[in-house]
Amino acid sequence: MKLVVTGAAGGAGSWAVDHLATDGHEVVGVDLERPPREPATVTFLAADLPE
């Protein structure tokens, strides 16, 4: 399953990204900045999503 996680570089977001990717999901992480450590199986996008 392909999933998008907003706030992916934060505490809860990075936890969610790691666990979802470990469970075999295709994960796209979105946050204002890319995290310093990016798992190879996760795509990260630096973006600001409007309200």
C-alpha distance matrix in Angstrom:
0.0 3.8 6.3 10.1 12.7 16.3 19.1 17.2 20.6 22.2 22.6 20.0 17.5 18.0 17.7 14.3 13.1 14.6 13.4 9.7 10.1 12.4 10.1 8.1 5.2 6.0 8.3 11.0 14.0 16.8 20.3 23.9 24.3 22.2 22.4 25.0 22.7 19.4 17.2 16.9 13.2 12.8 13.9 16.5 18.3 21.6 22.0 23.7 22.0 24.9 25.5
3.8 0.0 3.8 7.0 10.1 13.4 16.5 14.7 18.0 19.9 21.0 18.7 15.7 16.3 16.7 13.5 11.6 13.9 13.5 9.8 9.9 13.0 11.7 9.6 6.0 4.5 5.8 7.6 10.9 13.4 17.1 20.6 21.0 19.1 19.7 22.5 20.5 17.2 15.6 15.3 11.8 10.5 10.8 13.2 14.6 18.0 18.4 20.2 18.7 21.7 22.6
6.3 3.8 0.0 3.8 6.6 9.9 13.0 11.5 15.1 16.7 17.7 15.3 12.3 13.4 14.0 10.5 9.2 12.1 11.9 8.4 9.4 12.8 11.8 10.8 7.0 6.2 5.0 6.2 8.5 10.8 14.2 17.8 18.6 17.1 17.6 20.7 19.0 16.1 15.0 15.6 12.4 10.2 10.5 11.8 13.1 16.1 16.2 17.6 16.0 19.0 19.7
10.1 7.0 3.8 0.0 3.8 6.5 9.8 8.9 12.5 14.2 15.9 13.8 10.4 12.0 13.4 10.3 8.9 12.5 13.0 10.2 11.2 14.7 14.4 13.7 10.2 8.7 5.9 4.8 5.8 7.3 10.7 14.2 15.3 14.3 15.2 18.6 17.6 14.9 14.8 15.8 13.3 10.2 9.5 9.6 10.2 12.7 12.5 13.8 12.3 15.5 16.4
12.7 10.1 6.6 3.8 0.0 3.8 6.5 5.6 9.4 10.5 12.2 10.1 6.7 8.8 10.4 7.6 6.8 10.7 11.5 9.6 11.1 14.3 14.5 14.7 11.6 10.7 7.3 6.3 4.9 6.1 8.5 12.3 13.4 12.6 13.0 16.5 15.8 13.7 14.0 15.9 13.9 10.5 10.4 9.5 10.3 12.0 12.0 12.9 11.8 15.1 15.7
16.3 13.4 9.9 6.5 3.8 0.0 3.8 5.2 8.4 9.2 11.6 10.1 7.0 9.7 11.9 10.0 9.6 13.3 14.5 13.2 14.5 17.7 18.2 18.4 15.4 14.2 10.6 8.6 6.1 4.8 5.9 9.3 11.3 11.6 12.4 16.2 16.3 14.8 16.0 18.1 16.6 13.0 12.1 10.0 9.7 10.2 9.5 9.6 8.7 11.9 12.6
19.1 16.5 13.0 9.8 6.5 3.8 0.0 3.8 5.7 5.7 8.6 8.0 5.3 7.9 10.6 9.9 9.8 12.9 14.7 14.3 15.5 18.2 19.3 20.0 17.4 16.5 12.7 10.9 7.4 6.1 4.8 7.8 9.4 10.1 10.3 14.0 14.6 13.9 15.6 18.3 17.5 13.9 13.4 10.7 10.6 10.1 10.0 9.8 10.1 13.1 13.8
17.2 14.7 11.5 8.9 5.6 5.2 3.8 0.0 3.8 5.6 8.0 7.7 4.1 5.1 8.3 7.7 6.6 9.6 11.9 11.6 12.2 14.9 16.4 17.0 14.7 13.8 10.0 8.6 5.0 5.6 5.6 9.1 9.2 8.4 7.9 11.5 11.4 10.4 11.9 14.6 13.9 10.4 10.5 8.1 9.3 9.8 10.9 12.0 12.6 16.0 17.1
20.6 18.0 15.1 12.5 9.4 8.4 5.7 3.8 0.0 3.8 6.8 8.4 6.0 5.3 9.0 10.0 8.9 10.7 13.6 14.2 14.3 16.6 18.7 19.3 17.6 16.6 12.9 11.5 7.8 7.8 6.1 8.3 7.3 6.7 5.1 8.5 9.2 9.4 11.8 14.9 15.1 11.9 12.0 9.1 10.3 9.8 11.6 12.7 14.3 17.6 18.9
22.2 19.9 16.7 14.2 10.5 9.2 5.7 5.6 3.8 0.0 3.8 5.8 5.1 5.7 8.3 9.7 10.1 11.8 14.0 15.0 16.0 17.8 19.7 20.9 19.2 18.8 15.2 14.2 10.5 10.3 8.3 10.0 9.9 10.2 8.4 11.2 11.9 12.7 14.6 18.0 18.0 15.0 15.4 12.7 13.7 12.8 13.9 14.1 15.3 18.1 18.7
22.6 21.0 17.7 15.9 12.2 11.6 8.6 8.0 6.8 3.8 0.0 3.8 5.5 5.5 6.4 8.8 10.2 10.9 12.6 14.4 15.7 16.8 18.6 20.5 19.3 19.7 16.3 16.1 12.8 13.4 11.9 13.8 13.5 13.3 10.8 12.9 12.9 14.0 15.2 18.9 18.8 16.3 17.4 15.3 16.8 16.4 17.5 17.7 18.5 21.2 21.4
20.0 18.7 15.3 13.8 10.1 10.1 8.0 7.7 8.4 5.8 3.8 0.0 3.8 5.6 5.1 6.2 8.6 10.0 10.7 12.1 14.2 15.4 16.5 18.6 17.2 17.9 14.7 14.9 12.1 12.9 12.3 14.9 15.2 15.0 13.0 15.5 15.0 15.2 15.8 19.2 18.3 15.8 17.2 15.5 17.0 17.1 17.8 17.8 17.9 20.5 20.3
17.5 15.7 12.3 10.4 6.7 7.0 5.3 4.1 6.0 5.1 5.5 3.8 0.0 3.8 5.4 5.0 6.1 8.6 10.0 10.4 12.1 14.1 15.3 16.7 14.8 14.9 11.4 11.2 8.3 9.3 9.2 12.3 12.7 12.1 10.6 13.7 13.1 12.7 13.4 16.5 15.5 12.6 13.6 11.9 13.4 13.8 14.6 15.1 15.2 18.2 18.5
18.0 16.3 13.4 12.0 8.8 9.7 7.9 5.1 5.3 5.7 5.5 5.6 3.8 0.0 3.8 5.4 5.0 6.1 8.6 9.9 10.5 12.1 14.2 15.6 14.3 14.4 11.1 11.4 8.6 10.4 10.3 13.3 12.4 10.9 8.6 11.0 9.8 9.7 10.3 13.7 13.3 10.9 12.4 11.0 13.4 14.1 15.8 16.9 17.6 20.9 21.6
17.7 16.7 14.0 13.4 10.4 11.9 10.6 8.3 9.0 8.3 6.4 5.1 5.4 3.8 0.0 3.8 5.5 5.3 6.2 8.6 10.0 10.6 12.4 14.6 13.9 14.9 12.2 13.4 11.3 13.5 13.8 16.8 16.2 14.7 12.2 14.1 12.4 12.2 11.8 15.3 14.4 12.6 14.9 14.2 16.7 17.7 19.2 20.1 20.4 23.5 23.8
14.3 13.5 10.5 10.3 7.6 10.0 9.9 7.7 10.0 9.7 8.8 6.2 5.0 5.4 3.8 0.0 3.8 5.5 5.3 5.9 8.4 9.8 10.5 12.5 11.1 12.3 9.7 11.2 9.7 12.1 13.3 16.7 16.7 15.3 13.5 16.1 14.3 13.2 12.5 15.3 13.6 11.6 13.7 13.4 15.7 17.2 18.2 19.1 18.7 21.8 21.9
13.1 11.6 9.2 8.9 6.8 9.6 9.8 6.6 8.9 10.1 10.2 8.6 6.1 5.0 5.5 3.8 0.0 3.8 5.6 5.3 6.0 8.4 9.9 10.9 9.3 9.6 6.7 8.2 7.0 10.2 11.8 15.4 14.9 12.8 11.3 13.8 11.7 9.9 9.1 11.7 10.0 7.8 10.0 10.1 12.9 14.8 16.4 18.0 17.9 21.4 22.2
14.6 13.9 12.1 12.5 10.7 13.3 12.9 9.6 10.7 11.8 10.9 10.0 8.6 6.1 5.3 5.5 3.8 0.0 3.8 5.6 5.3 6.1 8.7 10.1 10.0 11.0 9.0 11.1 10.2 13.5 14.8 18.1 17.0 14.4 12.2 13.7 10.9 9.6 7.8 10.8 9.5 8.6 11.8 12.3 15.6 17.5 19.5 21.3 21.5 25.0 25.8
13.4 13.5 11.9 13.0 11.5 14.5 14.7 11.9 13.6 14.0 12.6 10.7 10.0 8.6 6.2 5.3 5.6 3.8 0.0 3.8 5.5 5.0 6.2 8.8 9.0 11.2 10.0 12.8 12.5 15.8 17.3 20.8 20.1 17.9 15.8 17.5 14.7 13.3 11.2 13.6 11.6 11.1 14.3 15.2 18.3 20.4 22.0 23.4 23.1 26.4 26.8
9.7 9.8 8.4 10.2 9.6 13.2 14.3 11.6 14.2 15.0 14.4 12.1 10.4 9.9 8.6 5.9 5.3 5.6 3.8 0.0 3.8 5.4 5.1 6.6 5.6 7.9 7.0 10.3 10.9 14.3 16.6 20.3 19.9 17.7 16.4 18.6 15.9 13.7 11.5 13.2 10.4 9.7 12.5 13.9 16.7 19.3 20.5 22.1 21.4 24.7 25.1
10.1 9.9 9.4 11.2 11.1 14.5 15.5 12.2 14.3 16.0 15.7 14.2 12.1 10.5 10.0 8.4 6.0 5.3 5.5 3.8 0.0 3.8 5.3 5.2 5.1 6.4 6.1 9.5 10.6 14.4 16.8 20.3 19.4 16.6 15.3 17.0 14.0 11.4 8.5 9.7 6.8 6.9 10.3 12.4 15.7 18.5 20.4 22.5 22.3 25.8 26.8
12.4 13.0 12.8 14.7 14.3 17.7 18.2 14.9 16.6 17.8 16.8 15.4 14.1 12.1 10.6 9.8 8.4 6.1 5.0 5.4 3.8 0.0 3.8 5.3 7.3 9.6 9.9 13.3 14.1 17.8 19.9 23.4 22.2 19.3 17.4 18.6 15.2 13.2 10.0 11.2 8.9 10.1 13.8 15.8 19.2 21.9 23.9 25.9 25.7 29.2 30.0
10.1 11.7 11.8 14.4 14.5 18.2 19.3 16.4 18.7 19.7 18.6 16.5 15.3 14.2 12.4 10.5 9.9 8.7 6.2 5.1 5.3 3.8 0.0 3.8 5.9 9.3 10.3 14.0 15.3 18.9 21.4 25.0 24.4 21.8 20.2 21.8 18.6 16.4 13.3 14.2 11.2 12.1 15.4 17.6 20.8 23.6 25.1 26.9 26.2 29.5 30.0
8.1 9.6 10.8 13.7 14.7 18.4 20.0 17.0 19.3 20.9 20.5 18.6 16.7 15.6 14.6 12.5 10.9 10.1 8.8 6.6 5.2 5.3 3.8 0.0 3.8 6.7 8.9 12.6 14.7 18.4 21.3 24.9 24.1 21.3 20.3 21.9 18.7 15.8 12.6 12.5 9.1 10.5 13.6 16.4 19.5 22.7 24.3 26.5 25.8 29.2 30.0
5.2 6.0 7.0 10.2 11.6 15.4 17.4 14.7 17.6 19.2 19.3 17.2 14.8 14.3 13.9 11.1 9.3 10.0 9.0 5.6 5.1 7.3 5.9 3.8 0.0 3.8 5.9 9.6 12.0 15.5 18.6 22.3 22.0 19.5 19.0 21.1 18.4 15.3 12.7 12.8 9.1 9.2 11.6 14.2 16.9 20.1 21.3 23.3 22.4 25.7 26.5
6.0 4.5 6.2 8.7 10.7 14.2 16.5 13.8 16.6 18.8 19.7 17.9 14.9 14.4 14.9 12.3 9.6 11.0 11.2 7.9 6.4 9.6 9.3 6.7 3.8 0.0 3.8 6.9 10.0 13.4 16.8 20.3 19.9 17.3 17.4 19.6 17.2 13.7 11.6 11.1 7.4 6.9 8.4 11.4 13.9 17.4 18.7 21.1 20.3 23.7 25.0
8.3 5.8 5.0 5.9 7.3 10.6 12.7 10.0 12.9 15.2 16.3 14.7 11.4 11.1 12.2 9.7 6.7 9.0 10.0 7.0 6.1 9.9 10.3 8.9 5.9 3.8 0.0 3.8 6.3 9.8 13.1 16.6 16.4 14.0 14.1 16.8 14.7 11.5 10.1 10.6 7.6 5.3 6.5 8.5 11.0 14.2 15.5 17.7 17.2 20.7 22.0
11.0 7.6 6.2 4.8 6.3 8.6 10.9 8.6 11.5 14.2 16.1 14.9 11.2 11.4 13.4 11.2 8.2 11.1 12.8 10.3 9.5 13.3 14.0 12.6 9.6 6.9 3.8 0.0 3.8 6.6 10.2 13.5 13.5 11.5 12.5 15.5 14.3 11.1 11.0 11.5 9.3 6.0 4.8 5.7 7.4 10.7 11.8 14.3 13.9 17.5 19.3
14.0 10.9 8.5 5.8 4.9 6.1 7.4 5.0 7.8 10.5 12.8 12.1 8.3 8.6 11.3 9.7 7.0 10.2 12.5 10.9 10.6 14.1 15.3 14.7 12.0 10.0 6.3 3.8 0.0 3.8 6.8 10.3 10.3 8.6 9.5 12.9 12.2 9.7 10.6 12.2 10.9 7.1 6.1 4.6 6.2 8.5 9.8 12.0 12.2 16.0 17.6
16.8 13.4 10.8 7.3 6.1 4.8 6.1 5.6 7.8 10.3 13.4 12.9 9.3 10.4 13.5 12.1 10.2 13.5 15.8 14.3 14.4 17.8 18.9 18.4 15.5 13.4 9.8 6.6 3.8 0.0 3.8 7.1 8.2 7.9 9.8 13.5 13.9 12.0 13.7 15.3 14.4 10.6 8.6 5.9 4.9 5.9 6.3 8.2 8.7 12.5 14.4
20.3 17.1 14.2 10.7 8.5 5.9 4.8 5.6 6.1 8.3 11.9 12.3 9.2 10.3 13.8 13.3 11.8 14.8 17.3 16.6 16.8 19.9 21.4 21.3 18.6 16.8 13.1 10.2 6.8 3.8 0.0 3.8 5.4 6.6 8.4 12.2 13.5 12.6 15.0 17.1 16.9 13.1 11.4 8.0 6.7 5.3 5.7 6.8 8.5 11.9 13.9
23.9 20.6 17.8 14.2 12.3 9.3 7.8 9.1 8.3 10.0 13.8 14.9 12.3 13.3 16.8 16.7 15.4 18.1 20.8 20.3 20.3 23.4 25.0 24.9 22.3 20.3 16.6 13.5 10.3 7.1 3.8 0.0 3.8 7.0 9.4 12.6 14.8 14.5 17.5 19.5 19.8 16.1 14.1 10.3 8.3 5.1 5.1 5.6 8.7 11.6 14.0
24.3 21.0 18.6 15.3 13.4 11.3 9.4 9.2 7.3 9.9 13.5 15.2 12.7 12.4 16.2 16.7 14.9 17.0 20.1 19.9 19.4 22.2 24.4 24.1 22.0 19.9 16.4 13.5 10.3 8.2 5.4 3.8 0.0 3.8 6.3 9.1 11.6 11.7 15.1 17.1 18.0 14.6 12.8 9.0 7.9 5.0 7.3 9.1 12.2 15.3 17.7
22.2 19.1 17.1 14.3 12.6 11.6 10.1 8.4 6.7 10.2 13.3 15.0 12.1 10.9 14.7 15.3 12.8 14.4 17.9 17.7 16.6 19.3 21.8 21.3 19.5 17.3 14.0 11.5 8.6 7.9 6.6 7.0 3.8 0.0 3.8 6.6 8.4 8.1 11.5 13.3 14.6 11.5 9.9 6.4 6.7 5.6 9.0 11.6 14.2 17.7 20.2
22.4 19.7 17.6 15.2 13.0 12.4 10.3 7.9 5.1 8.4 10.8 13.0 10.6 8.6 12.2 13.5 11.3 12.2 15.8 16.4 15.3 17.4 20.2 20.3 19.0 17.4 14.1 12.5 9.5 9.8 8.4 9.4 6.3 3.8 0.0 3.8 5.5 6.3 9.8 12.5 13.9 11.2 11.0 8.1 9.7 9.2 12.3 14.5 16.8 20.3 22.3
25.0 22.5 20.7 18.6 16.5 16.2 14.0 11.5 8.5 11.2 12.9 15.5 13.7 11.0 14.1 16.1 13.8 13.7 17.5 18.6 17.0 18.6 21.8 21.9 21.1 19.6 16.8 15.5 12.9 13.5 12.2 12.6 9.1 6.6 3.8 0.0 3.8 6.5 10.0 12.5 14.9 13.0 13.1 10.9 12.7 12.1 15.6 17.8 20.4 23.8 25.9
22.7 20.5 19.0 17.6 15.8 16.3 14.6 11.4 9.2 11.9 12.9 15.0 13.1 9.8 12.4 14.3 11.7 10.9 14.7 15.9 14.0 15.2 18.6 18.7 18.4 17.2 14.7 14.3 12.2 13.9 13.5 14.8 11.6 8.4 5.5 3.8 0.0 3.8 6.6 9.4 11.8 10.6 11.7 10.5 13.3 13.7 17.2 19.7 21.8 25.4 27.3
19.4 17.2 16.1 14.9 13.7 14.8 13.9 10.4 9.4 12.7 14.0 15.2 12.7 9.7 12.2 13.2 9.9 9.6 13.3 13.7 11.4 13.2 16.4 15.8 15.3 13.7 11.5 11.1 9.7 12.0 12.6 14.5 11.7 8.1 6.3 6.5 3.8 0.0 3.8 6.3 8.4 7.0 8.1 7.6 11.0 12.4 15.8 18.7 20.4 24.1 26.2
17.2 15.6 15.0 14.8 14.0 16.0 15.6 11.9 11.8 14.6 15.2 15.8 13.4 10.3 11.8 12.5 9.1 7.8 11.2 11.5 8.5 10.0 13.3 12.6 12.7 11.6 10.1 11.0 10.6 13.7 15.0 17.5 15.1 11.5 9.8 10.0 6.6 3.8 0.0 3.8 5.5 5.5 8.3 9.3 13.1 15.2 18.3 21.2 22.4 26.2 28.0
16.9 15.3 15.6 15.8 15.9 18.1 18.3 14.6 14.9 18.0 18.9 19.2 16.5 13.7 15.3 15.3 11.7 10.8 13.6 13.2 9.7 11.2 14.2 12.5 12.8 11.1 10.6 11.5 12.2 15.3 17.1 19.5 17.1 13.3 12.5 12.5 9.4 6.3 3.8 0.0 3.8 5.6 7.9 10.1 13.6 16.3 19.4 22.6 23.7 27.5 29.6
13.2 11.8 12.4 13.3 13.9 16.6 17.5 13.9 15.1 18.0 18.8 18.3 15.5 13.3 14.4 13.6 10.0 9.5 11.6 10.4 6.8 8.9 11.2 9.1 9.1 7.4 7.6 9.3 10.9 14.4 16.9 19.8 18.0 14.6 13.9 14.9 11.8 8.4 5.5 3.8 0.0 3.8 6.9 9.9 13.5 16.6 19.2 22.2 22.7 26.5 28.3
12.8 10.5 10.2 10.2 10.5 13.0 13.9 10.4 11.9 15.0 16.3 15.8 12.6 10.9 12.6 11.6 7.8 8.6 11.1 9.7 6.9 10.1 12.1 10.5 9.2 6.9 5.3 6.0 7.1 10.6 13.1 16.1 14.6 11.5 11.2 13.0 10.6 7.0 5.5 5.6 3.8 0.0 3.8 6.4 10.0 13.1 15.6 18.5 19.0 22.7 24.6
13.9 10.8 10.5 9.5 10.4 12.1 13.4 10.5 12.0 15.4 17.4 17.2 13.6 12.4 14.9 13.7 10.0 11.8 14.3 12.5 10.3 13.8 15.4 13.6 11.6 8.4 6.5 4.8 6.1 8.6 11.4 14.1 12.8 9.9 11.0 13.1 11.7 8.1 8.3 7.9 6.9 3.8 0.0 3.8 6.8 10.3 12.6 15.9 16.5 20.2 22.5
16.5 13.2 11.8 9.6 9.5 10.0 10.7 8.1 9.1 12.7 15.3 15.5 11.9 11.0 14.2 13.4 10.1 12.3 15.2 13.9 12.4 15.8 17.6 16.4 14.2 11.4 8.5 5.7 4.6 5.9 8.0 10.3 9.0 6.4 8.1 10.9 10.5 7.6 9.3 10.1 9.9 6.4 3.8 0.0 3.8 6.7 9.4 12.7 13.8 17.6 20.0
18.3 14.6 13.1 10.2 10.3 9.7 10.6 9.3 10.3 13.7 16.8 17.0 13.4 13.4 16.7 15.7 12.9 15.6 18.3 16.7 15.7 19.2 20.8 19.5 16.9 13.9 11.0 7.4 6.2 4.9 6.7 8.3 7.9 6.7 9.7 12.7 13.3 11.0 13.1 13.6 13.5 10.0 6.8 3.8 0.0 3.8 6.0 9.5 11.0 14.6 17.4
21.6 18.0 16.1 12.7 12.0 10.2 10.1 9.8 9.8 12.8 16.4 17.1 13.8 14.1 17.7 17.2 14.8 17.5 20.4 19.3 18.5 21.9 23.6 22.7 20.1 17.4 14.2 10.7 8.5 5.9 5.3 5.1 5.0 5.6 9.2 12.1 13.7 12.4 15.2 16.3 16.6 13.1 10.3 6.7 3.8 0.0 3.8 7.2 9.8 13.2 16.2
22.0 18.4 16.2 12.5 12.0 9.5 10.0 10.9 11.6 13.9 17.5 17.8 14.6 15.8 19.2 18.2 16.4 19.5 22.0 20.5 20.4 23.9 25.1 24.3 21.3 18.7 15.5 11.8 9.8 6.3 5.7 5.1 7.3 9.0 12.3 15.6 17.2 15.8 18.3 19.4 19.2 15.6 12.6 9.4 6.0 3.8 0.0 3.8 6.2 9.5 12.7
23.7 20.2 17.6 13.8 12.9 9.6 9.8 12.0 12.7 14.1 17.7 17.8 15.1 16.9 20.1 19.1 18.0 21.3 23.4 22.1 22.5 25.9 26.9 26.5 23.3 21.1 17.7 14.3 12.0 8.2 6.8 5.6 9.1 11.6 14.5 17.8 19.7 18.7 21.2 22.6 22.2 18.5 15.9 12.7 9.5 7.2 3.8 0.0 3.8 6.3 9.4
22.0 18.7 16.0 12.3 11.8 8.7 10.1 12.6 14.3 15.3 18.5 17.9 15.2 17.6 20.4 18.7 17.9 21.5 23.1 21.4 22.3 25.7 26.2 25.8 22.4 20.3 17.2 13.9 12.2 8.7 8.5 8.7 12.2 14.2 16.8 20.4 21.8 20.4 22.4 23.7 22.7 19.0 16.5 13.8 11.0 9.8 6.2 3.8 0.0 3.8 6.6
24.9 21.7 19.0 15.5 15.1 11.9 13.1 16.0 17.6 18.1 21.2 20.5 18.2 20.9 23.5 21.8 21.4 25.0 26.4 24.7 25.8 29.2 29.5 29.2 25.7 23.7 20.7 17.5 16.0 12.5 11.9 11.6 15.3 17.7 20.3 23.8 25.4 24.1 26.2 27.5 26.5 22.7 20.2 17.6 14.6 13.2 9.5 6.3 3.8 0.0 3.8
25.5 22.6 19.7 16.4 15.7 12.6 13.8 17.1 18.9 18.7 21.4 20.3 18.5 21.6 23.8 21.9 22.2 25.8 26.8 25.1 26.8 30.0 30.0 30.0 26.5 25.0 22.0 19.3 17.6 14.4 13.9 14.0 17.7 20.2 22.3 25.9 27.3 26.2 28.0 29.6 28.3 24.6 22.5 20.0 17.4 16.2 12.7 9.4 6.6 3.8 0.0
